[in-house]
Amino acid sequence: MSYDTGNIFAKILRGEIPSHKVYEDDDAVCFMDVMPQAPGHALVVPKAPSRNVLDADPAVLAKILPIVQKIAIASKAAFAADGITVMQFNEPAGGQTVFHLHYHVIPRIDGVPLKAHSGKMEDGAVLAANAAKLKAALG
């Protein structure tokens, strides 16, 4: 399968769809997931087009993981999390629903299960507040 330039993350990267951006550099952008599975659920998205990890340029992968780590460390602090879940899905059978490479960074509290990725969008004010917390932790 080929990369679809009309996917929602490509549109966010081009500025066609708004997002609650937390971090951006030459290689990636991080923004809040609009259907969070826990408070502070963020997405790290490389700017280079690839469908998923299966077709990504290894040089892009080498640049993205340190950014995922940076967001995970900040997220743990910002949301007083006991741990962090990092997820990355590939193809429909692997759970992928948006076909642009991305990593989920989710703060976790002991004993609190993840919410379902239900299709119900979080209130924009909540997303903005969580983005501000994460930005502050990034410094």
Chimera marker file (.cmm) of the C-alpha trace (Angstrom):
<marker_set name="trace">
<marker id="1" x="0.000" y="0.000" z="0.000" r="1" g="1" b="0" radius="0.5"/>
<marker id="2" x="1.177" y="3.511" z="-0.707" r="1" g="1" b="0" radius="0.5"/>
<marker id="3" x="1.253" y="6.669" z="1.372" r="1" g="1" b="0" radius="0.5"/>
<marker id="4" x="-1.940" y="8.767" z="1.203" r="1" g="1" b="0" radius="0.5"/>
<marker id="5" x="-1.162" y="12.504" z="1.306" r="1" g="1" b="0" radius="0.5"/>
<marker id="6" x="-4.775" y="13.147" z="2.335" r="1" g="1" b="0" radius="0.5"/>
<marker id="7" x="-4.512" y="11.426" z="5.731" r="1" g="1" b="0" radius="0.5"/>
<marker id="8" x="-5.464" y="13.513" z="8.761" r="1" g="1" b="0" radius="0.5"/>
<marker id="9" x="-1.908" y="13.767" z="10.120" r="1" g="1" b="0" radius="0.5"/>
<marker id="10" x="-0.587" y="14.975" z="6.761" r="1" g="1" b="0" radius="0.5"/>
<marker id="11" x="-3.306" y="17.644" z="6.856" r="1" g="1" b="0" radius="0.5"/>
<marker id="12" x="-2.289" y="18.637" z="10.405" r="1" g="1" b="0" radius="0.5"/>
<marker id="13" x="1.366" y="18.837" z="9.313" r="1" g="1" b="0" radius="0.5"/>
<marker id="14" x="0.365" y="21.138" z="6.428" r="1" g="1" b="0" radius="0.5"/>
<marker id="15" x="-1.681" y="23.327" z="8.791" r="1" g="1" b="0" radius="0.5"/>
<marker id="16" x="-4.989" y="22.452" z="7.123" r="1" g="1" b="0" radius="0.5"/>
<marker id="17" x="-6.463" y="21.055" z="10.356" r="1" g="1" b="0" radius="0.5"/>
<marker id="18" x="-5.819" y="22.628" z="13.779" r="1" g="1" b="0" radius="0.5"/>
<marker id="19" x="-4.158" y="20.708" z="16.584" r="1" g="1" b="0" radius="0.5"/>
<marker id="20" x="-3.052" y="21.287" z="20.159" r="1" g="1" b="0" radius="0.5"/>
<marker id="21" x="0.657" y="21.372" z="19.369" r="1" g="1" b="0" radius="0.5"/>
<marker id="22" x="3.155" y="20.693" z="22.138" r="1" g="1" b="0" radius="0.5"/>
<marker id="23" x="6.489" y="20.410" z="20.330" r="1" g="1" b="0" radius="0.5"/>
<marker id="24" x="7.898" y="20.940" z="16.854" r="1" g="1" b="0" radius="0.5"/>
<marker id="25" x="11.302" y="20.773" z="15.227" r="1" g="1" b="0" radius="0.5"/>
<marker id="26" x="12.602" y="20.129" z="11.698" r="1" g="1" b="0" radius="0.5"/>
<marker id="27" x="11.818" y="16.423" z="11.927" r="1" g="1" b="0" radius="0.5"/>
<marker id="28" x="8.630" y="15.999" z="13.934" r="1" g="1" b="0" radius="0.5"/>
<marker id="29" x="5.630" y="17.514" z="15.615" r="1" g="1" b="0" radius="0.5"/>
<marker id="30" x="3.912" y="16.451" z="18.822" r="1" g="1" b="0" radius="0.5"/>
<marker id="31" x="0.272" y="17.249" z="19.511" r="1" g="1" b="0" radius="0.5"/>
<marker id="32" x="-2.500" y="16.042" z="21.788" r="1" g="1" b="0" radius="0.5"/>
<marker id="33" x="-4.590" y="13.065" z="20.678" r="1" g="1" b="0" radius="0.5"/>
<marker id="34" x="-8.169" y="14.345" z="20.232" r="1" g="1" b="0" radius="0.5"/>
<marker id="35" x="-9.518" y="10.994" z="21.465" r="1" g="1" b="0" radius="0.5"/>
<marker id="36" x="-7.189" y="10.428" z="24.423" r="1" g="1" b="0" radius="0.5"/>
<marker id="37" x="-7.046" y="7.106" z="26.187" r="1" g="1" b="0" radius="0.5"/>
<marker id="38" x="-5.730" y="8.881" z="29.319" r="1" g="1" b="0" radius="0.5"/>
<marker id="39" x="-5.166" y="12.523" z="30.294" r="1" g="1" b="0" radius="0.5"/>
<marker id="40" x="-2.073" y="13.788" z="28.494" r="1" g="1" b="0" radius="0.5"/>
<marker id="41" x="-2.199" y="11.293" z="25.589" r="1" g="1" b="0" radius="0.5"/>
<marker id="42" x="0.042" y="12.819" z="22.916" r="1" g="1" b="0" radius="0.5"/>
<marker id="43" x="1.137" y="11.813" z="19.423" r="1" g="1" b="0" radius="0.5"/>
<marker id="44" x="4.635" y="12.177" z="17.990" r="1" g="1" b="0" radius="0.5"/>
<marker id="45" x="4.469" y="12.418" z="14.204" r="1" g="1" b="0" radius="0.5"/>
<marker id="46" x="7.479" y="12.621" z="11.886" r="1" g="1" b="0" radius="0.5"/>
<marker id="47" x="7.196" y="15.228" z="9.150" r="1" g="1" b="0" radius="0.5"/>
<marker id="48" x="8.604" y="12.867" z="6.521" r="1" g="1" b="0" radius="0.5"/>
<marker id="49" x="5.807" y="10.991" z="4.762" r="1" g="1" b="0" radius="0.5"/>
<marker id="50" x="5.599" y="7.283" z="5.457" r="1" g="1" b="0" radius="0.5"/>
<marker id="51" x="2.628" y="5.019" z="6.003" r="1" g="1" b="0" radius="0.5"/>
<marker id="52" x="4.136" y="3.362" z="9.081" r="1" g="1" b="0" radius="0.5"/>
<marker id="53" x="7.328" y="1.815" z="10.447" r="1" g="1" b="0" radius="0.5"/>
<marker id="54" x="7.299" y="-0.803" z="7.672" r="1" g="1" b="0" radius="0.5"/>
<marker id="55" x="8.060" y="1.735" z="4.927" r="1" g="1" b="0" radius="0.5"/>
<marker id="56" x="9.773" y="4.491" z="6.931" r="1" g="1" b="0" radius="0.5"/>
<marker id="57" x="13.254" y="5.664" z="6.064" r="1" g="1" b="0" radius="0.5"/>
<marker id="58" x="15.643" y="4.317" z="8.746" r="1" g="1" b="0" radius="0.5"/>
<marker id="59" x="17.143" y="7.823" z="9.047" r="1" g="1" b="0" radius="0.5"/>
<marker id="60" x="13.691" y="9.148" z="10.012" r="1" g="1" b="0" radius="0.5"/>
<marker id="61" x="13.301" y="6.394" z="12.583" r="1" g="1" b="0" radius="0.5"/>
<marker id="62" x="16.688" y="7.300" z="14.075" r="1" g="1" b="0" radius="0.5"/>
<marker id="63" x="15.565" y="10.916" z="14.516" r="1" g="1" b="0" radius="0.5"/>
<marker id="64" x="12.085" y="10.203" z="15.881" r="1" g="1" b="0" radius="0.5"/>
<marker id="65" x="12.848" y="7.936" z="18.838" r="1" g="1" b="0" radius="0.5"/>
<marker id="66" x="14.830" y="10.563" z="20.803" r="1" g="1" b="0" radius="0.5"/>
<marker id="67" x="11.827" y="12.895" z="20.365" r="1" g="1" b="0" radius="0.5"/>
<marker id="68" x="9.467" y="10.172" z="21.620" r="1" g="1" b="0" radius="0.5"/>
<marker id="69" x="11.745" y="9.764" z="24.632" r="1" g="1" b="0" radius="0.5"/>
<marker id="70" x="11.797" y="13.531" z="25.299" r="1" g="1" b="0" radius="0.5"/>
<marker id="71" x="7.992" y="13.675" z="25.192" r="1" g="1" b="0" radius="0.5"/>
<marker id="72" x="7.695" y="10.572" z="27.417" r="1" g="1" b="0" radius="0.5"/>
<marker id="73" x="9.982" y="12.036" z="30.089" r="1" g="1" b="0" radius="0.5"/>
<marker id="74" x="8.115" y="15.357" z="30.063" r="1" g="1" b="0" radius="0.5"/>
<marker id="75" x="4.751" y="13.585" z="30.077" r="1" g="1" b="0" radius="0.5"/>
<marker id="76" x="5.647" y="11.498" z="33.129" r="1" g="1" b="0" radius="0.5"/>
<marker id="77" x="6.533" y="14.690" z="35.002" r="1" g="1" b="0" radius="0.5"/>
<marker id="78" x="3.658" y="16.831" z="33.717" r="1" g="1" b="0" radius="0.5"/>
<marker id="79" x="0.942" y="14.330" z="34.593" r="1" g="1" b="0" radius="0.5"/>
<marker id="80" x="2.558" y="12.854" z="37.734" r="1" g="1" b="0" radius="0.5"/>
<marker id="81" x="2.401" y="9.495" z="35.986" r="1" g="1" b="0" radius="0.5"/>
<marker id="82" x="3.602" y="6.218" z="37.442" r="1" g="1" b="0" radius="0.5"/>
<marker id="83" x="4.650" y="5.096" z="33.975" r="1" g="1" b="0" radius="0.5"/>
<marker id="84" x="4.354" y="5.775" z="30.257" r="1" g="1" b="0" radius="0.5"/>
<marker id="85" x="2.911" y="3.620" z="27.502" r="1" g="1" b="0" radius="0.5"/>
<marker id="86" x="4.423" y="4.136" z="24.037" r="1" g="1" b="0" radius="0.5"/>
<marker id="87" x="2.481" y="2.495" z="21.205" r="1" g="1" b="0" radius="0.5"/>
<marker id="88" x="2.962" y="2.363" z="17.455" r="1" g="1" b="0" radius="0.5"/>
<marker id="89" x="0.633" y="0.420" z="15.140" r="1" g="1" b="0" radius="0.5"/>
<marker id="90" x="1.215" y="-0.897" z="11.604" r="1" g="1" b="0" radius="0.5"/>
<marker id="91" x="-1.528" y="-1.702" z="9.078" r="1" g="1" b="0" radius="0.5"/>
<marker id="92" x="-5.182" y="-2.397" z="9.908" r="1" g="1" b="0" radius="0.5"/>
<marker id="93" x="-4.495" y="-5.892" z="11.289" r="1" g="1" b="0" radius="0.5"/>
<marker id="94" x="-1.956" y="-4.280" z="13.633" r="1" g="1" b="0" radius="0.5"/>
<marker id="95" x="-4.466" y="-1.711" z="14.886" r="1" g="1" b="0" radius="0.5"/>
<marker id="96" x="-3.424" y="1.247" z="12.712" r="1" g="1" b="0" radius="0.5"/>
<marker id="97" x="-6.250" y="3.638" z="11.802" r="1" g="1" b="0" radius="0.5"/>
<marker id="98" x="-4.336" y="6.721" z="10.576" r="1" g="1" b="0" radius="0.5"/>
<marker id="99" x="-1.862" y="5.809" z="7.873" r="1" g="1" b="0" radius="0.5"/>
<marker id="100" x="0.992" y="8.185" z="8.667" r="1" g="1" b="0" radius="0.5"/>
<marker id="101" x="3.739" y="6.925" z="10.980" r="1" g="1" b="0" radius="0.5"/>
<marker id="102" x="3.056" y="8.064" z="14.551" r="1" g="1" b="0" radius="0.5"/>
<marker id="103" x="3.793" y="7.139" z="18.145" r="1" g="1" b="0" radius="0.5"/>
<marker id="104" x="1.296" y="7.354" z="21.007" r="1" g="1" b="0" radius="0.5"/>
<marker id="105" x="2.800" y="8.595" z="24.289" r="1" g="1" b="0" radius="0.5"/>
<marker id="106" x="0.347" y="7.975" z="27.124" r="1" g="1" b="0" radius="0.5"/>
<marker id="107" x="0.908" y="8.827" z="30.802" r="1" g="1" b="0" radius="0.5"/>
<marker id="108" x="-0.272" y="5.984" z="33.050" r="1" g="1" b="0" radius="0.5"/>
<marker id="109" x="-1.389" y="5.847" z="36.663" r="1" g="1" b="0" radius="0.5"/>
<marker id="110" x="-1.153" y="2.524" z="38.523" r="1" g="1" b="0" radius="0.5"/>
<marker id="111" x="-4.495" y="0.731" z="38.539" r="1" g="1" b="0" radius="0.5"/>
<marker id="112" x="-6.181" y="3.067" z="36.039" r="1" g="1" b="0" radius="0.5"/>
<marker id="113" x="-7.026" y="1.317" z="32.747" r="1" g="1" b="0" radius="0.5"/>
<marker id="114" x="-6.780" y="3.042" z="29.396" r="1" g="1" b="0" radius="0.5"/>
<marker id="115" x="-10.036" y="4.416" z="28.041" r="1" g="1" b="0" radius="0.5"/>
<marker id="116" x="-11.269" y="3.011" z="24.757" r="1" g="1" b="0" radius="0.5"/>
<marker id="117" x="-10.284" y="4.905" z="21.611" r="1" g="1" b="0" radius="0.5"/>
<marker id="118" x="-14.002" y="5.482" z="21.091" r="1" g="1" b="0" radius="0.5"/>
<marker id="119" x="-14.307" y="8.082" z="18.380" r="1" g="1" b="0" radius="0.5"/>
<marker id="120" x="-15.619" y="10.663" z="20.883" r="1" g="1" b="0" radius="0.5"/>
<marker id="121" x="-13.475" y="13.794" z="20.821" r="1" g="1" b="0" radius="0.5"/>
<marker id="122" x="-12.228" y="15.355" z="24.052" r="1" g="1" b="0" radius="0.5"/>
<marker id="123" x="-13.288" y="18.899" z="24.907" r="1" g="1" b="0" radius="0.5"/>
<marker id="124" x="-10.903" y="21.433" z="23.333" r="1" g="1" b="0" radius="0.5"/>
<marker id="125" x="-10.360" y="23.243" z="26.638" r="1" g="1" b="0" radius="0.5"/>
<marker id="126" x="-9.178" y="19.997" z="28.252" r="1" g="1" b="0" radius="0.5"/>
<marker id="127" x="-6.815" y="19.324" z="25.348" r="1" g="1" b="0" radius="0.5"/>
<marker id="128" x="-5.469" y="22.891" z="25.527" r="1" g="1" b="0" radius="0.5"/>
<marker id="129" x="-4.871" y="22.587" z="29.290" r="1" g="1" b="0" radius="0.5"/>
<marker id="130" x="-3.089" y="19.252" z="28.859" r="1" g="1" b="0" radius="0.5"/>
<marker id="131" x="-0.987" y="20.673" z="26.017" r="1" g="1" b="0" radius="0.5"/>
<marker id="132" x="0.020" y="23.586" z="28.248" r="1" g="1" b="0" radius="0.5"/>
<marker id="133" x="1.056" y="21.183" z="31.044" r="1" g="1" b="0" radius="0.5"/>
<marker id="134" x="3.166" y="19.131" z="28.662" r="1" g="1" b="0" radius="0.5"/>
<marker id="135" x="4.753" y="22.216" z="27.065" r="1" g="1" b="0" radius="0.5"/>
<marker id="136" x="5.673" y="23.537" z="30.526" r="1" g="1" b="0" radius="0.5"/>
<marker id="137" x="7.332" y="20.230" z="31.422" r="1" g="1" b="0" radius="0.5"/>
<marker id="138" x="9.345" y="20.371" z="28.180" r="1" g="1" b="0" radius="0.5"/>
<marker id="139" x="10.725" y="23.723" z="29.320" r="1" g="1" b="0" radius="0.5"/>
<link id1="1" id2="2" r="1" g="1" b="0" radius="0.2"/>
<link id1="2" id2="3" r="1" g="1" b="0" radius="0.2"/>
<link id1="3" id2="4" r="1" g="1" b="0" radius="0.2"/>
<link id1="4" id2="5" r="1" g="1" b="0" radius="0.2"/>
<link id1="5" id2="6" r="1" g="1" b="0" radius="0.2"/>
<link id1="6" id2="7" r="1" g="1" b="0" radius="0.2"/>
<link id1="7" id2="8" r="1" g="1" b="0" radius="0.2"/>
<link id1="8" id2="9" r="1" g="1" b="0" radius="0.2"/>
<link id1="9" id2="10" r="1" g="1" b="0" radius="0.2"/>
<link id1="10" id2="11" r="1" g="1" b="0" radius="0.2"/>
<link id1="11" id2="12" r="1" g="1" b="0" radius="0.2"/>
<link id1="12" id2="13" r="1" g="1" b="0" radius="0.2"/>
<link id1="13" id2="14" r="1" g="1" b="0" radius="0.2"/>
<link id1="14" id2="15" r="1" g="1" b="0" radius="0.2"/>
<link id1="15" id2="16" r="1" g="1" b="0" radius="0.2"/>
<link id1="16" id2="17" r="1" g="1" b="0" radius="0.2"/>
<link id1="17" id2="18" r="1" g="1" b="0" radius="0.2"/>
<link id1="18" id2="19" r="1" g="1" b="0" radius="0.2"/>
<link id1="19" id2="20" r="1" g="1" b="0" radius="0.2"/>
<link id1="20" id2="21" r="1" g="1" b="0" radius="0.2"/>
<link id1="21" id2="22" r="1" g="1" b="0" radius="0.2"/>
<link id1="22" id2="23" r="1" g="1" b="0" radius="0.2"/>
<link id1="23" id2="24" r="1" g="1" b="0" radius="0.2"/>
<link id1="24" id2="25" r="1" g="1" b="0" radius="0.2"/>
<link id1="25" id2="26" r="1" g="1" b="0" radius="0.2"/>
<link id1="26" id2="27" r="1" g="1" b="0" radius="0.2"/>
<link id1="27" id2="28" r="1" g="1" b="0" radius="0.2"/>
<link id1="28" id2="29" r="1" g="1" b="0" radius="0.2"/>
<link id1="29" id2="30" r="1" g="1" b="0" radius="0.2"/>
<link id1="30" id2="31" r="1" g="1" b="0" radius="0.2"/>
<link id1="31" id2="32" r="1" g="1" b="0" radius="0.2"/>
<link id1="32" id2="33" r="1" g="1" b="0" radius="0.2"/>
<link id1="33" id2="34" r="1" g="1" b="0" radius="0.2"/>
<link id1="34" id2="35" r="1" g="1" b="0" radius="0.2"/>
<link id1="35" id2="36" r="1" g="1" b="0" radius="0.2"/>
<link id1="36" id2="37" r="1" g="1" b="0" radius="0.2"/>
<link id1="37" id2="38" r="1" g="1" b="0" radius="0.2"/>
<link id1="38" id2="39" r="1" g="1" b="0" radius="0.2"/>
<link id1="39" id2="40" r="1" g="1" b="0" radius="0.2"/>
<link id1="40" id2="41" r="1" g="1" b="0" radius="0.2"/>
<link id1="41" id2="42" r="1" g="1" b="0" radius="0.2"/>
<link id1="42" id2="43" r="1" g="1" b="0" radius="0.2"/>
<link id1="43" id2="44" r="1" g="1" b="0" radius="0.2"/>
<link id1="44" id2="45" r="1" g="1" b="0" radius="0.2"/>
<link id1="45" id2="46" r="1" g="1" b="0" radius="0.2"/>
<link id1="46" id2="47" r="1" g="1" b="0" radius="0.2"/>
<link id1="47" id2="48" r="1" g="1" b="0" radius="0.2"/>
<link id1="48" id2="49" r="1" g="1" b="0" radius="0.2"/>
<link id1="49" id2="50" r="1" g="1" b="0" radius="0.2"/>
<link id1="50" id2="51" r="1" g="1" b="0" radius="0.2"/>
<link id1="51" id2="52" r="1" g="1" b="0" radius="0.2"/>
<link id1="52" id2="53" r="1" g="1" b="0" radius="0.2"/>
<link id1="53" id2="54" r="1" g="1" b="0" radius="0.2"/>
<link id1="54" id2="55" r="1" g="1" b="0" radius="0.2"/>
<link id1="55" id2="56" r="1" g="1" b="0" radius="0.2"/>
<link id1="56" id2="57" r="1" g="1" b="0" radius="0.2"/>
<link id1="57" id2="58" r="1" g="1" b="0" radius="0.2"/>
<link id1="58" id2="59" r="1" g="1" b="0" radius="0.2"/>
<link id1="59" id2="60" r="1" g="1" b="0" radius="0.2"/>
<link id1="60" id2="61" r="1" g="1" b="0" radius="0.2"/>
<link id1="61" id2="62" r="1" g="1" b="0" radius="0.2"/>
<link id1="62" id2="63" r="1" g="1" b="0" radius="0.2"/>
<link id1="63" id2="64" r="1" g="1" b="0" radius="0.2"/>
<link id1="64" id2="65" r="1" g="1" b="0" radius="0.2"/>
<link id1="65" id2="66" r="1" g="1" b="0" radius="0.2"/>
<link id1="66" id2="67" r="1" g="1" b="0" radius="0.2"/>
<link id1="67" id2="68" r="1" g="1" b="0" radius="0.2"/>
<link id1="68" id2="69" r="1" g="1" b="0" radius="0.2"/>
<link id1="69" id2="70" r="1" g="1" b="0" radius="0.2"/>
<link id1="70" id2="71" r="1" g="1" b="0" radius="0.2"/>
<link id1="71" id2="72" r="1" g="1" b="0" radius="0.2"/>
<link id1="72" id2="73" r="1" g="1" b="0" radius="0.2"/>
<link id1="73" id2="74" r="1" g="1" b="0" radius="0.2"/>
<link id1="74" id2="75" r="1" g="1" b="0" radius="0.2"/>
<link id1="75" id2="76" r="1" g="1" b="0" radius="0.2"/>
<link id1="76" id2="77" r="1" g="1" b="0" radius="0.2"/>
<link id1="77" id2="78" r="1" g="1" b="0" radius="0.2"/>
<link id1="78" id2="79" r="1" g="1" b="0" radius="0.2"/>
<link id1="79" id2="80" r="1" g="1" b="0" radius="0.2"/>
<link id1="80" id2="81" r="1" g="1" b="0" radius="0.2"/>
<link id1="81" id2="82" r="1" g="1" b="0" radius="0.2"/>
<link id1="82" id2="83" r="1" g="1" b="0" radius="0.2"/>
<link id1="83" id2="84" r="1" g="1" b="0" radius="0.2"/>
<link id1="84" id2="85" r="1" g="1" b="0" radius="0.2"/>
<link id1="85" id2="86" r="1" g="1" b="0" radius="0.2"/>
<link id1="86" id2="87" r="1" g="1" b="0" radius="0.2"/>
<link id1="87" id2="88" r="1" g="1" b="0" radius="0.2"/>
<link id1="88" id2="89" r="1" g="1" b="0" radius="0.2"/>
<link id1="89" id2="90" r="1" g="1" b="0" radius="0.2"/>
<link id1="90" id2="91" r="1" g="1" b="0" radius="0.2"/>
<link id1="91" id2="92" r="1" g="1" b="0" radius="0.2"/>
<link id1="92" id2="93" r="1" g="1" b="0" radius="0.2"/>
<link id1="93" id2="94" r="1" g="1" b="0" radius="0.2"/>
<link id1="94" id2="95" r="1" g="1" b="0" radius="0.2"/>
<link id1="95" id2="96" r="1" g="1" b="0" radius="0.2"/>
<link id1="96" id2="97" r="1" g="1" b="0" radius="0.2"/>
<link id1="97" id2="98" r="1" g="1" b="0" radius="0.2"/>
<link id1="98" id2="99" r="1" g="1" b="0" radius="0.2"/>
<link id1="99" id2="100" r="1" g="1" b="0" radius="0.2"/>
<link id1="100" id2="101" r="1" g="1" b="0" radius="0.2"/>
<link id1="101" id2="102" r="1" g="1" b="0" radius="0.2"/>
<link id1="102" id2="103" r="1" g="1" b="0" radius="0.2"/>
<link id1="103" id2="104" r="1" g="1" b="0" radius="0.2"/>
<link id1="104" id2="105" r="1" g="1" b="0" radius="0.2"/>
<link id1="105" id2="106" r="1" g="1" b="0" radius="0.2"/>
<link id1="106" id2="107" r="1" g="1" b="0" radius="0.2"/>
<link id1="107" id2="108" r="1" g="1" b="0" radius="0.2"/>
<link id1="108" id2="109" r="1" g="1" b="0" radius="0.2"/>
<link id1="109" id2="110" r="1" g="1" b="0" radius="0.2"/>
<link id1="110" id2="111" r="1" g="1" b="0" radius="0.2"/>
<link id1="111" id2="112" r="1" g="1" b="0" radius="0.2"/>
<link id1="112" id2="113" r="1" g="1" b="0" radius="0.2"/>
<link id1="113" id2="114" r="1" g="1" b="0" radius="0.2"/>
<link id1="114" id2="115" r="1" g="1" b="0" radius="0.2"/>
<link id1="115" id2="116" r="1" g="1" b="0" radius="0.2"/>
<link id1="116" id2="117" r="1" g="1" b="0" radius="0.2"/>
<link id1="117" id2="118" r="1" g="1" b="0" radius="0.2"/>
<link id1="118" id2="119" r="1" g="1" b="0" radius="0.2"/>
<link id1="119" id2="120" r="1" g="1" b="0" radius="0.2"/>
<link id1="120" id2="121" r="1" g="1" b="0" radius="0.2"/>
<link id1="121" id2="122" r="1" g="1" b="0" radius="0.2"/>
<link id1="122" id2="123" r="1" g="1" b="0" radius="0.2"/>
<link id1="123" id2="124" r="1" g="1" b="0" radius="0.2"/>
<link id1="124" id2="125" r="1" g="1" b="0" radius="0.2"/>
<link id1="125" id2="126" r="1" g="1" b="0" radius="0.2"/>
<link id1="126" id2="127" r="1" g="1" b="0" radius="0.2"/>
<link id1="127" id2="128" r="1" g="1" b="0" radius="0.2"/>
<link id1="128" id2="129" r="1" g="1" b="0" radius="0.2"/>
<link id1="129" id2="130" r="1" g="1" b="0" radius="0.2"/>
<link id1="130" id2="131" r="1" g="1" b="0" radius="0.2"/>
<link id1="131" id2="132" r="1" g="1" b="0" radius="0.2"/>
<link id1="132" id2="133" r="1" g="1" b="0" radius="0.2"/>
<link id1="133" id2="134" r="1" g="1" b="0" radius="0.2"/>
<link id1="134" id2="135" r="1" g="1" b="0" radius="0.2"/>
<link id1="135" id2="136" r="1" g="1" b="0" radius="0.2"/>
<link id1="136" id2="137" r="1" g="1" b="0" radius="0.2"/>
<link id1="137" id2="138" r="1" g="1" b="0" radius="0.2"/>
<link id1="138" id2="139" r="1" g="1" b="0" radius="0.2"/>
</marker_set>
